[in-house]
Amino acid sequence: MTNVDQWTHAAPPQWTRGRLKNLIASASNGTWGTEPGKDGSGVHCIRAADFDRTKRHARTDQAPLRNIDASSLRHHELQPGDLVLEKSGGGEKQPVGMAVLFKGPGRAVCSNFCARISPAHYVDSRFLTYVFAAAYSQGLTQAAIKQTTGIQNLDTGAFLSASWAYPELDEQRRIADFLDAETARIDRLAEARRHQSSLLNERFEASVFSAVSGQDELSPRTESGPTWLGSVPRDWPVMPVAYQFEVLLGKMLNQESAHGPHLRQYLRNTNVQWDRIETDDLLLMNFPPEERKRYTVSPGDLLVCEGGEPGRAAIWHGQVEEIYYQKALHRVRARGYSSPRWLYYCLRAATSLNVFAVEGNATTISHLTGEQLRAHRFAFPQRNTQDRLVARLDASARTHEQLKRLLQEQLVRLTERRQALITAAVTGQFDVSTASGRNVTDGMPTA
């Protein structure tokens, strides 16, 4: 017996036993229509991209305008209180089957990858939205997915045939009112945690910039030259990266290099994140013996992203004994004077100020070419000063990551409690009329 079956049987005796389809009046597929008129006229078409997946509402502000003929509009137009159910699309991390409530404003239809769900006259639309949220979190939609050619398709009939119990309309409204208030409270807590995380990031990035520009040093200052860097201590030479480091781009991946007798693991752009290199999904490329010295990554090398997020960097610490790197990365190797860790923080400061994105040479995706990276000028104080400031920044980074993890864990718990509260309320696990005045999320089971 599934959890949903258990809840159906365990629901209060006065609740009606049935199926999800008993809660709806109709379910009809959406439409995409045709191109809107040149005068900008048309009807908003709600797609899965227009779902507010936290508050379970359909947004119209970014929904595209489409031309829907009068006959089709009469059949497909969304009414306030209708639900929009995603029936085709989804992905591994976000399965198809989420439903959101349409409240307006304006005239709208849903796309042909969605379905319009109209609640029965004895069903509160907000309550039904919470029911669908509980069904989604408990896997009812996932159980009704048919996947072909990488696209998930929801078998709406099978999904709506799932067992469910529901109370009378007045009780539905009490449950919806209760959940509106409680989920809003949880959402405020979550937003506060996200704001705290943003402030933490800002504070850490400010500390990095302060260090690499020597703002806490007591010596006289002078203008550095680079506008973004501002003034630096007078005894800190400002020079191109190439004066202190060797910069080499990795090997081009093509059809020829993807095969061969000398396949070796290599690092890609996506493996290099800020201050960490992920090695759980390494791929293979052909590196014959004569190329290995050129493309080997050694412990202490700094790897810098050429595209994607230009300037994102991390130091290789030898997690894998033999490793090479792709053309989407620069290998930056110290010439013996400056610390790679110092350059890492310089790159982090410049990236946080969008220095590389602004200087990008492409219209859509900016790139940090080898020539640009070698020519970029940073302040390079004496090595003992670099090491002192790096040690301070490393300690600050550890504290920063610990606090971020704590905030992220709290966000995860809030999300779990929010969903558990919804599921418990719409399945009758507790009486919402007795929950007023106490923190009902304390001790709640996770969804």
Buried (B, 14 or more C-beta within 10 A) or exposed (E): EEEBEEBBEEBEEEBEEEEBBBBBEEBEBBBBBEEBEEEEEBBBBBBBEBBEEEBBBBBBEEBBBBBBEEEBBEEBBBEEBBBBBBBBBBEEEEBBBBBBBBBEEEBBBBBBBBBBBBBBEEBBBBBBBBBBBBBBBBBBBBBBBEEEEEEBBBBBEBBBBBBBBBBEBEBBBBBBBBBEEBBEEBBEBBEEBEEBBEEBEEEBBEBBBBBBBBBEBEEEBEEBEBEEBEBBBEBBBBBBBBEBBBBBBBBEBEEEBEEEEEBBBBBBBEBBBBBEBBEEEBEBBBBEEEBEEEBBBEEBBBBBBBBBBBBBBBBBEEEEEEBBBBBBBBBBBBEEEBBBBBBBBBBBBBBBBBBBBEBBEEEEEBBBBBEBBBEBBBBBBEEEBBBEBBEEBEEBBEEBBEBBEEBEEBBEBBBBBBBBBBBBBBBBBEEBEEBEEEEBBEEBEEB
